[in-house]
Amino acid sequence: MRAATANTTCAINTRQSDLQQACRALWRMTLTLMNSYLRTRGPAQRVMLARRIARNFQTLERESAQFAPGSREAFARLARRWAQLARWT
């Protein structure tokens, strides 16, 4: 019974670590997309980038437990801001 509990704990820790790595990778990719948005001149491309950035921030908001406390509100605010840019750019 103890071995099963240890294996389950190890599997949970591995999944948690994988989720943390995935969230960090999504954060880095979102920063890259924001940089691309600033360098892109075409309005259609900017709208598409803003939509992708907004969706990324929505995902990060859902997984905010992987980041510092208070990050959920920051990600929600950023998601709203980028969604707004996607509509009006």
FILOFI-805156 format. One record per atom (N, C-alpha, C): chain; atom name; x, y, z. Coordinates in pm, 1 decimal, padded with zeros to 6 digits. Layout:
N
pt mol:A atom:CA X:X Y:Y Z:Z
...
This chain:
89
pt mol:A atom:N X:00082.3 Y:-00118.9 Z:00000.0
pt mol:A atom:CA X:00000.0 Y:00000.0 Z:00000.0
pt mol:A atom:C X:00087.0 Y:00125.7 Z:00000.0
pt mol:A atom:N X:00194.6 Y:00121.9 Z:00074.8
pt mol:A atom:CA X:00282.7 Y:00237.4 Z:00081.3
pt mol:A atom:C X:00348.9 Y:00266.8 Z:-00052.8
pt mol:A atom:N X:00386.7 Y:00162.3 Z:-00125.0
pt mol:A atom:CA X:00449.5 Y:00179.5 Z:-00256.2
pt mol:A atom:C X:00352.6 Y:00244.8 Z:-00353.1
pt mol:A atom:N X:00225.5 Y:00205.9 Z:-00347.0
pt mol:A atom:CA X:00125.5 Y:00266.1 Z:-00434.4
pt mol:A atom:C X:00108.2 Y:00414.3 Z:-00402.4
pt mol:A atom:N X:00107.4 Y:00449.0 Z:-00275.2
pt mol:A atom:CA X:00095.2 Y:00588.9 Z:-00235.1
pt mol:A atom:C X:00216.2 Y:00669.1 Z:-00281.4
pt mol:A atom:N X:00334.0 Y:00612.1 Z:-00269.3
pt mol:A atom:CA X:00455.7 Y:00680.6 Z:-00313.2
pt mol:A atom:C X:00454.7 Y:00700.8 Z:-00463.8
pt mol:A atom:N X:00410.0 Y:00600.4 Z:-00537.9
pt mol:A atom:CA X:00402.5 Y:00612.2 Z:-00683.9
pt mol:A atom:C X:00301.0 Y:00718.1 Z:-00725.1
pt mol:A atom:N X:00188.1 Y:00722.3 Z:-00655.8
pt mol:A atom:CA X:00085.8 Y:00822.4 Z:-00685.3
pt mol:A atom:C X:00138.2 Y:00962.5 Z:-00656.3
pt mol:A atom:N X:00204.4 Y:00979.8 Z:-00544.4
pt mol:A atom:CA X:00262.3 Y:01109.4 Z:-00509.1
pt mol:A atom:C X:00365.8 Y:01151.1 Z:-00610.9
pt mol:A atom:N X:00449.3 Y:01057.5 Z:-00653.0
pt mol:A atom:CA X:00551.6 Y:01087.3 Z:-00753.6
pt mol:A atom:C X:00486.7 Y:01129.0 Z:-00886.1
pt mol:A atom:N X:00379.9 Y:01059.2 Z:-00926.8
pt mol:A atom:CA X:00310.3 Y:01092.1 Z:-01051.4
pt mol:A atom:C X:00246.4 Y:01230.5 Z:-01042.8
pt mol:A atom:N X:00187.8 Y:01263.3 Z:-00928.6
pt mol:A atom:CA X:00125.6 Y:01394.9 Z:-00910.1
pt mol:A atom:C X:00232.2 Y:01503.7 Z:-00915.7
pt mol:A atom:N X:00344.1 Y:01482.2 Z:-00850.0
pt mol:A atom:CA X:00452.4 Y:01580.5 Z:-00852.6
pt mol:A atom:C X:00506.2 Y:01599.7 Z:-00993.1
pt mol:A atom:N X:00517.2 Y:01490.6 Z:-01069.0
pt mol:A atom:CA X:00565.1 Y:01499.4 Z:-01206.6
pt mol:A atom:C X:00468.3 Y:01580.0 Z:-01291.9
pt mol:A atom:N X:00337.7 Y:01553.1 Z:-01277.7
pt mol:A atom:CA X:00237.9 Y:01628.8 Z:-01354.2
pt mol:A atom:C X:00239.1 Y:01776.2 Z:-01315.4
pt mol:A atom:N X:00255.6 Y:01804.5 Z:-01187.2
pt mol:A atom:CA X:00261.3 Y:01943.0 Z:-01139.5
pt mol:A atom:C X:00382.8 Y:02013.2 Z:-01199.9
pt mol:A atom:N X:00495.0 Y:01945.4 Z:-01201.6
pt mol:A atom:CA X:00616.7 Y:02002.1 Z:-01259.5
pt mol:A atom:C X:00599.2 Y:02026.4 Z:-01409.0
pt mol:A atom:N X:00535.5 Y:01932.3 Z:-01477.6
pt mol:A atom:CA X:00509.8 Y:01949.0 Z:-01620.7
pt mol:A atom:C X:00418.1 Y:02067.8 Z:-01646.2
pt mol:A atom:N X:00316.5 Y:02084.2 Z:-01562.5
pt mol:A atom:CA X:00225.0 Y:02196.8 Z:-01576.2
pt mol:A atom:C X:00297.4 Y:02328.9 Z:-01552.9
pt mol:A atom:N X:00384.0 Y:02333.2 Z:-01453.0
pt mol:A atom:CA X:00461.1 Y:02454.9 Z:-01427.4
pt mol:A atom:C X:00549.2 Y:02490.0 Z:-01546.9
pt mol:A atom:N X:00614.5 Y:02391.4 Z:-01603.3
pt mol:A atom:CA X:00700.3 Y:02415.5 Z:-01720.1
pt mol:A atom:C X:00617.5 Y:02463.4 Z:-01838.9
pt mol:A atom:N X:00501.0 Y:02403.3 Z:-01859.5
pt mol:A atom:CA X:00414.6 Y:02443.7 Z:-01970.4
pt mol:A atom:C X:00365.5 Y:02587.2 Z:-01952.4
pt mol:A atom:N X:00329.5 Y:02623.8 Z:-01830.3
pt mol:A atom:CA X:00283.8 Y:02761.0 Z:-01804.1
pt mol:A atom:C X:00395.8 Y:02862.1 Z:-01825.7
pt mol:A atom:N X:00514.5 Y:02828.3 Z:-01781.5
pt mol:A atom:CA X:00628.2 Y:02918.6 Z:-01803.8
pt mol:A atom:C X:00658.4 Y:02933.0 Z:-01952.5
pt mol:A atom:N X:00649.3 Y:02823.6 Z:-02026.4
pt mol:A atom:CA X:00672.7 Y:02829.2 Z:-02170.9
pt mol:A atom:C X:00565.9 Y:02914.5 Z:-02238.8
pt mol:A atom:N X:00440.9 Y:02901.4 Z:-02194.8
pt mol:A atom:CA X:00333.4 Y:02983.6 Z:-02252.2
pt mol:A atom:C X:00356.3 Y:03130.5 Z:-02221.0
pt mol:A atom:N X:00401.8 Y:03161.0 Z:-02101.9
pt mol:A atom:CA X:00433.1 Y:03298.7 Z:-02063.8
pt mol:A atom:C X:00543.0 Y:03355.2 Z:-02154.6
pt mol:A atom:N X:00649.1 Y:03278.6 Z:-02174.5
pt mol:A atom:CA X:00758.1 Y:03325.3 Z:-02262.0
pt mol:A atom:C X:00709.4 Y:03345.0 Z:-02405.2
pt mol:A atom:N X:00626.8 Y:03253.6 Z:-02454.7
pt mol:A atom:CA X:00574.0 Y:03267.0 Z:-02590.5
pt mol:A atom:C X:00483.3 Y:03389.7 Z:-02601.3
pt mol:A atom:N X:00407.5 Y:03417.1 Z:-02498.4
pt mol:A atom:CA X:00320.3 Y:03534.8 Z:-02499.3
pt mol:A atom:C X:00403.2 Y:03662.6 Z:-02505.5
pt mol:A atom:N X:00512.5 Y:03666.7 Z:-02432.9
pt mol:A atom:CA X:00601.6 Y:03783.2 Z:-02440.1
pt mol:A atom:C X:00658.2 Y:03799.1 Z:-02581.1
pt mol:A atom:N X:00691.8 Y:03688.4 Z:-02645.2
pt mol:A atom:CA X:00741.9 Y:03691.7 Z:-02782.7
pt mol:A atom:C X:00634.7 Y:03744.6 Z:-02877.3
pt mol:A atom:N X:00510.9 Y:03700.1 Z:-02858.6
pt mol:A atom:CA X:00400.8 Y:03748.9 Z:-02942.3
pt mol:A atom:C X:00376.3 Y:03898.4 Z:-02922.1
pt mol:A atom:N X:00389.3 Y:03943.5 Z:-02797.5
pt mol:A atom:CA X:00372.6 Y:04087.0 Z:-02770.6
pt mol:A atom:C X:00479.7 Y:04167.5 Z:-02841.9
pt mol:A atom:N X:00601.3 Y:04116.6 Z:-02843.9
pt mol:A atom:CA X:00709.9 Y:04181.7 Z:-02916.5
pt mol:A atom:C X:00678.4 Y:04185.9 Z:-03066.0
pt mol:A atom:N X:00628.7 Y:04075.3 Z:-03119.0
pt mol:A atom:CA X:00591.3 Y:04071.1 Z:-03261.2
pt mol:A atom:C X:00480.1 Y:04170.7 Z:-03290.6
pt mol:A atom:N X:00384.9 Y:04182.8 Z:-03201.3
pt mol:A atom:CA X:00276.0 Y:04278.3 Z:-03218.9
pt mol:A atom:C X:00330.7 Y:04419.5 Z:-03235.3
pt mol:A atom:N X:00427.3 Y:04455.1 Z:-03152.2
pt mol:A atom:CA X:00484.3 Y:04589.9 Z:-03158.3
pt mol:A atom:C X:00560.4 Y:04614.1 Z:-03288.0
pt mol:A atom:N X:00616.9 Y:04509.6 Z:-03346.2
pt mol:A atom:CA X:00697.0 Y:04523.9 Z:-03468.5
pt mol:A atom:C X:00615.4 Y:04510.4 Z:-03596.3
pt mol:A atom:N X:00491.7 Y:04464.5 Z:-03585.0
pt mol:A atom:CA X:00409.0 Y:04439.6 Z:-03703.1
pt mol:A atom:C X:00330.7 Y:04564.6 Z:-03738.9
pt mol:A atom:N X:00329.7 Y:04595.7 Z:-03867.0
pt mol:A atom:CA X:00258.9 Y:04715.9 Z:-03912.6
pt mol:A atom:C X:00120.8 Y:04685.2 Z:-03969.4
pt mol:A atom:N X:00102.6 Y:04567.1 Z:-04024.1
pt mol:A atom:CA X:-00024.9 Y:04532.8 Z:-04087.7
pt mol:A atom:C X:-00137.8 Y:04517.4 Z:-03987.1
pt mol:A atom:N X:-00249.9 Y:04587.4 Z:-04010.1
pt mol:A atom:CA X:-00360.6 Y:04582.3 Z:-03914.9
pt mol:A atom:C X:-00418.6 Y:04441.3 Z:-03897.1
pt mol:A atom:N X:-00430.6 Y:04365.2 Z:-04004.5
pt mol:A atom:CA X:-00487.0 Y:04230.0 Z:-03993.2
pt mol:A atom:C X:-00395.3 Y:04140.3 Z:-03910.1
pt mol:A atom:N X:-00266.7 Y:04152.7 Z:-03931.3
pt mol:A atom:CA X:-00172.1 Y:04072.7 Z:-03854.1
pt mol:A atom:C X:-00175.1 Y:04111.1 Z:-03706.7
pt mol:A atom:N X:-00188.3 Y:04240.1 Z:-03680.4
pt mol:A atom:CA X:-00192.9 Y:04286.9 Z:-03541.7
pt mol:A atom:C X:-00317.3 Y:04234.2 Z:-03470.0
pt mol:A atom:N X:-00430.5 Y:04230.3 Z:-03540.2
pt mol:A atom:CA X:-00553.7 Y:04177.5 Z:-03481.8
pt mol:A atom:C X:-00535.1 Y:04030.0 Z:-03448.1
pt mol:A atom:N X:-00477.4 Y:03953.9 Z:-03540.4
pt mol:A atom:CA X:-00456.9 Y:03810.8 Z:-03516.2
pt mol:A atom:C X:-00361.7 Y:03788.3 Z:-03398.5
pt mol:A atom:N X:-00255.5 Y:03866.5 Z:-03391.5
pt mol:A atom:CA X:-00162.5 Y:03854.7 Z:-03279.8
pt mol:A atom:C X:-00229.8 Y:03891.7 Z:-03147.8
pt mol:A atom:N X:-00307.7 Y:03998.5 Z:-03148.4
pt mol:A atom:CA X:-00376.5 Y:04041.2 Z:-03025.4
pt mol:A atom:C X:-00474.3 Y:03934.6 Z:-02977.9
pt mol:A atom:N X:-00543.5 Y:03870.2 Z:-03071.3
pt mol:A atom:CA X:-00635.6 Y:03762.7 Z:-03032.9
pt mol:A atom:C X:-00559.9 Y:03646.8 Z:-02968.4
pt mol:A atom:N X:-00448.7 Y:03608.9 Z:-03027.5
pt mol:A atom:CA X:-00369.4 Y:03498.3 Z:-02973.2
pt mol:A atom:C X:-00314.9 Y:03533.9 Z:-02834.6
pt mol:A atom:N X:-00269.3 Y:03657.2 Z:-02820.1
pt mol:A atom:CA X:-00215.9 Y:03703.2 Z:-02690.9
pt mol:A atom:C X:-00327.0 Y:03701.4 Z:-02585.2
pt mol:A atom:N X:-00445.7 Y:03749.4 Z:-02621.9
pt mol:A atom:CA X:-00558.9 Y:03749.4 Z:-02527.8
pt mol:A atom:C X:-00593.3 Y:03606.9 Z:-02485.0
pt mol:A atom:N X:-00595.9 Y:03513.4 Z:-02580.7
pt mol:A atom:CA X:-00625.0 Y:03374.0 Z:-02546.4
pt mol:A atom:C X:-00517.2 Y:03316.1 Z:-02455.0
pt mol:A atom:N X:-00392.2 Y:03350.2 Z:-02481.9
pt mol:A atom:CA X:-00283.3 Y:03302.1 Z:-02395.4
pt mol:A atom:C X:-00300.3 Y:03353.4 Z:-02252.8
pt mol:A atom:N X:-00334.9 Y:03481.3 Z:-02239.1
pt mol:A atom:CA X:-00355.3 Y:03536.6 Z:-02104.8
pt mol:A atom:C X:-00475.5 Y:03473.3 Z:-02036.1
pt mol:A atom:N X:-00578.8 Y:03437.7 Z:-02111.6
pt mol:A atom:CA X:-00692.4 Y:03367.7 Z:-02052.0
pt mol:A atom:C X:-00648.8 Y:03231.0 Z:-01999.1
pt mol:A atom:N X:-00566.4 Y:03162.0 Z:-02074.9
pt mol:A atom:CA X:-00514.4 Y:03032.4 Z:-02030.0
pt mol:A atom:C X:-00427.9 Y:03049.6 Z:-01906.3
pt mol:A atom:N X:-00341.7 Y:03149.7 Z:-01907.9
pt mol:A atom:CA X:-00256.4 Y:03175.6 Z:-01792.2
pt mol:A atom:C X:-00340.0 Y:03211.9 Z:-01669.5
pt mol:A atom:N X:-00448.8 Y:03283.4 Z:-01691.0
pt mol:A atom:CA X:-00537.6 Y:03316.9 Z:-01579.4
pt mol:A atom:C X:-00595.2 Y:03190.1 Z:-01516.1
pt mol:A atom:N X:-00637.2 Y:03095.4 Z:-01600.8
pt mol:A atom:CA X:-00692.9 Y:02969.8 Z:-01548.7
pt mol:A atom:C X:-00588.6 Y:02889.2 Z:-01472.1
pt mol:A atom:N X:-00463.6 Y:02899.5 Z:-01512.4
pt mol:A atom:CA X:-00355.7 Y:02822.9 Z:-01449.3
pt mol:A atom:C X:-00269.7 Y:02911.4 Z:-01358.9
pt mol:A atom:N X:-00326.6 Y:03017.5 Z:-01306.1
pt mol:A atom:CA X:-00250.0 Y:03116.0 Z:-01229.6
pt mol:A atom:C X:-00190.2 Y:03060.9 Z:-01101.5
pt mol:A atom:N X:-00235.3 Y:02946.2 Z:-01055.8
pt mol:A atom:CA X:-00178.4 Y:02887.8 Z:-00934.4
pt mol:A atom:C X:-00030.8 Y:02852.3 Z:-00954.1
pt mol:A atom:N X:00012.7 Y:02845.0 Z:-01079.1
pt mol:A atom:CA X:00151.9 Y:02812.0 Z:-01108.1
pt mol:A atom:C X:00243.4 Y:02934.2 Z:-01094.0
pt mol:A atom:N X:00184.8 Y:03050.4 Z:-01070.9
pt mol:A atom:CA X:00260.2 Y:03175.2 Z:-01061.6
pt mol:A atom:C X:00243.2 Y:03236.2 Z:-00922.7
pt mol:A atom:N X:00295.0 Y:03353.6 Z:-00905.0
pt mol:A atom:CA X:00289.1 Y:03423.3 Z:-00776.2
pt mol:A atom:C X:00144.1 Y:03458.0 Z:-00739.9
pt mol:A atom:N X:00118.2 Y:03472.8 Z:-00610.4
pt mol:A atom:CA X:-00016.1 Y:03516.1 Z:-00568.2
pt mol:A atom:C X:-00049.7 Y:03651.1 Z:-00632.3
pt mol:A atom:N X:-00171.8 Y:03666.3 Z:-00669.0
pt mol:A atom:CA X:-00214.4 Y:03791.1 Z:-00732.2
pt mol:A atom:C X:-00199.5 Y:03790.8 Z:-00883.5
pt mol:A atom:N X:-00139.9 Y:03687.7 Z:-00937.7
pt mol:A atom:CA X:-00119.5 Y:03684.5 Z:-01082.0
pt mol:A atom:C X:-00250.7 Y:03662.7 Z:-01157.6
pt mol:A atom:N X:-00348.0 Y:03599.9 Z:-01093.3
pt mol:A atom:CA X:-00476.5 Y:03575.1 Z:-01159.9
pt mol:A atom:C X:-00539.9 Y:03706.8 Z:-01204.7
pt mol:A atom:N X:-00541.8 Y:03803.9 Z:-01114.9
pt mol:A atom:CA X:-00600.8 Y:03934.0 Z:-01148.5
pt mol:A atom:C X:-00520.8 Y:04003.5 Z:-01258.6
pt mol:A atom:N X:-00389.3 Y:03994.4 Z:-01250.2
pt mol:A atom:CA X:-00305.0 Y:04057.6 Z:-01351.6
pt mol:A atom:C X:-00328.5 Y:03993.1 Z:-01488.3
pt mol:A atom:N X:-00334.8 Y:03860.3 Z:-01493.3
pt mol:A atom:CA X:-00359.5 Y:03791.8 Z:-01620.4
pt mol:A atom:C X:-00498.1 Y:03824.0 Z:-01673.9
pt mol:A atom:N X:-00597.4 Y:03833.8 Z:-01585.5
pt mol:A atom:CA X:-00733.2 Y:03869.1 Z:-01629.3
pt mol:A atom:C X:-00735.5 Y:04009.3 Z:-01688.7
pt mol:A atom:N X:-00668.5 Y:04101.4 Z:-01623.8
pt mol:A atom:CA X:-00662.0 Y:04239.7 Z:-01673.4
pt mol:A atom:C X:-00593.0 Y:04245.4 Z:-01809.7
pt mol:A atom:N X:-00482.2 Y:04172.8 Z:-01822.2
pt mol:A atom:CA X:-00410.3 Y:04169.7 Z:-01949.8
pt mol:A atom:C X:-00493.1 Y:04102.5 Z:-02059.3
pt mol:A atom:N X:-00565.9 Y:03998.1 Z:-02025.4
pt mol:A atom:CA X:-00652.1 Y:03931.3 Z:-02123.6
pt mol:A atom:C X:-00758.5 Y:04027.5 Z:-02175.1
pt mol:A atom:N X:-00819.1 Y:04104.0 Z:-02083.6
pt mol:A atom:CA X:-00920.7 Y:04202.7 Z:-02125.8
pt mol:A atom:C X:-00859.2 Y:04310.0 Z:-02214.4
pt mol:A atom:N X:-00742.3 Y:04356.4 Z:-02177.2
pt mol:A atom:CA X:-00675.7 Y:04462.4 Z:-02253.6
pt mol:A atom:C X:-00642.7 Y:04416.4 Z:-02395.5
pt mol:A atom:N X:-00589.0 Y:04294.5 Z:-02406.9
pt mol:A atom:CA X:-00552.7 Y:04244.6 Z:-02539.9
pt mol:A atom:C X:-00676.2 Y:04208.9 Z:-02621.9
pt mol:A atom:N X:-00783.0 Y:04165.1 Z:-02557.5
pt mol:A atom:CA X:-00907.8 Y:04139.7 Z:-02630.0
pt mol:A atom:C X:-00962.3 Y:04270.5 Z:-02685.9
pt mol:A atom:N X:-00948.4 Y:04375.3 Z:-02608.5
pt mol:A atom:CA X:-00990.9 Y:04507.5 Z:-02653.5
pt mol:A atom:C X:-00907.4 Y:04551.6 Z:-02773.7
pt mol:A atom:N X:-00779.3 Y:04531.6 Z:-02769.4
pt mol:A atom:CA X:-00692.8 Y:04566.8 Z:-02882.9
pt mol:A atom:C X:-00728.4 Y:04484.7 Z:-03007.2
pt mol:A atom:N X:-00766.0 Y:04361.9 Z:-02988.9
pt mol:A atom:CA X:-00801.4 Y:04275.7 Z:-03101.4
pt mol:A atom:C X:-00925.9 Y:04326.9 Z:-03173.1
pt mol:A atom:N X:-01014.3 Y:04389.0 Z:-03101.5
pt mol:A atom:CA X:-01137.2 Y:04441.7 Z:-03164.1
pt mol:A atom:C X:-01117.2 Y:04577.1 Z:-03230.4
pt mol:A atom:N X:-01028.3 Y:04660.0 Z:-03176.5
pt mol:A atom:CA X:-01017.8 Y:04798.8 Z:-03221.8
pt mol:A atom:C X:-00890.8 Y:04831.6 Z:-03296.4
pt mol:A atom:N X:-00805.4 Y:04736.0 Z:-03318.0
pt mol:A atom:CA X:-00679.7 Y:04765.5 Z:-03386.7
pt mol:A atom:C X:-00701.7 Y:04776.3 Z:-03534.9
